[in-house]
């Protein structure tokens, strides 16, 4: 096992983690501000990917496709918020789970109805395809490197938005005391729609970006959604910093576990059994990580102490 | 408005009547559908103990359903291939006997519920929902990557397992077994709800602060409720696997966990007959809408949305005019 392979896998894990962050940031923002658990976040990821694949198919432009993914997901999010989600803020968690589960059913089957069951494909544009040579002679796909860059830019943008703008002040105030900021004259229902649409747009963007390296299909959102849940449980619900660190931890654990656990077990097991046990353990690694974090800190790494 | 007791009696009687009518007019498929509904109802009754009495919103109950299914699958797989199960120094023969399989399913899922409960009950609210969901995924991915027992393809069992004195290959007799299991579980739930255990759990759900102020420690009771709940859902998993003579990782899927909650909410949370009504309606919808359109989940989603937004107590809530317990 060479150093180059290790660095490649670390970059892969980082890329996966950064994409998880785009999902987790929206989820944690929505939970932090509105106190809503949104299972349908994965559907918005799927909506973004489908929007991107259709626009790229029609126009051939990848940038336009990304813009479409961002806008369509934001609009879908805003509509869902106004029609359904708005009624759930005061409801019990069980109702939120069920209503957003119902939304998943509607989104998934609706998409299957419109686009069919076959996966769509979104191609990496020519100017981003192919490998680049990193210092040390490591060849790495340019597109994946771009994903890491884009994700970090979004993280920076989110930090700027919440820490340095008027909207950000309102969002943070809303997390602390929603009655008070409503009393101070902030239109809270508009703010909620905005936050929800922002979260949706990030999910849609992630869907489109990942859609170019995987296939775009119905049900693509849910596995990512559940990992994003793991991320925010690890990071602490409501914390964007926690989401970023949690996402990178989960991304690295998942990717490196799949490669290194079987190799590690081969040191003291026969090869076949090691591969078998290693891959089974690796598929559980992130959940084991989550359990360990929970035993240590029940509210996550950066969550508010009760 | 109708009293809940009457509804329970009518529902169970109707549940028994449909397969008997189907037997008389020789519609064996209807009996299979009724068996499916009874087994799903049993799984949901299990969840209803955690959810309705304990207020524990578990989005990972498919773990127990799947463990029950794999308990049956693994034991029957070894029996049909005449290979003993090797557990380190221990060697156990596979079996086709339902009582042994059921006992294994119940014990294994109760043990899993104990471990998962110990970890997840450290948290509450949204954390609890997400953690149970994550544990479900953990088992799902493990079953996919565990190729000794079929991996993603699952395990097929060629002949249904046997129960002393019953010919399980006859649909109505197998229905009888499943229906009896359902009735026993409902009896257990009604006894639990009326017991001191149930009352304390109820108070801990409704006013946790007050319960702690008077010196109750609901933690262990919640854990016990979670274990009983997991065990019953595990039994349902074993029966479900026997009904289909097939186990696969989809029994661990998070959609199934979601559907179990849906069954309860359609009928009415915390109600004795809630899961029974819910799963009867679910199987009926699945059958008839599924015949009419490939996209029946859209309609299920819409119905669910309407119930959550406008009819909090589910169908029993509408019939009795009372909301039922809040979770």
Interface residues (C-beta under 8 A of the other chain):
Chain A: X31 X37 X39 X84 X87 X91 X92 X93 X94 X95 X97 X98 X99 X101 X102 X103 X104 X105 X106 X108 X109 X110 X112 X113 X222 X223 X226 X229 X230 X232 X233 X237 X276 X279 X280 X282 X283 X284 X287 X288 X290 X291 X294 X295 X298 X299
Chain B: X51 X57 X59 X119 X122 X123 X125 X126 X127 X129 X130 X131 X133 X134 X135 X137 X138 X141 X142 X144 X145 X146 X147 X148 X254 X255 X258 X261 X262 X265 X269 X295 X296 X297 X298 X300 X301 X302 X304 X305 X308 X309 X312 X326 X327
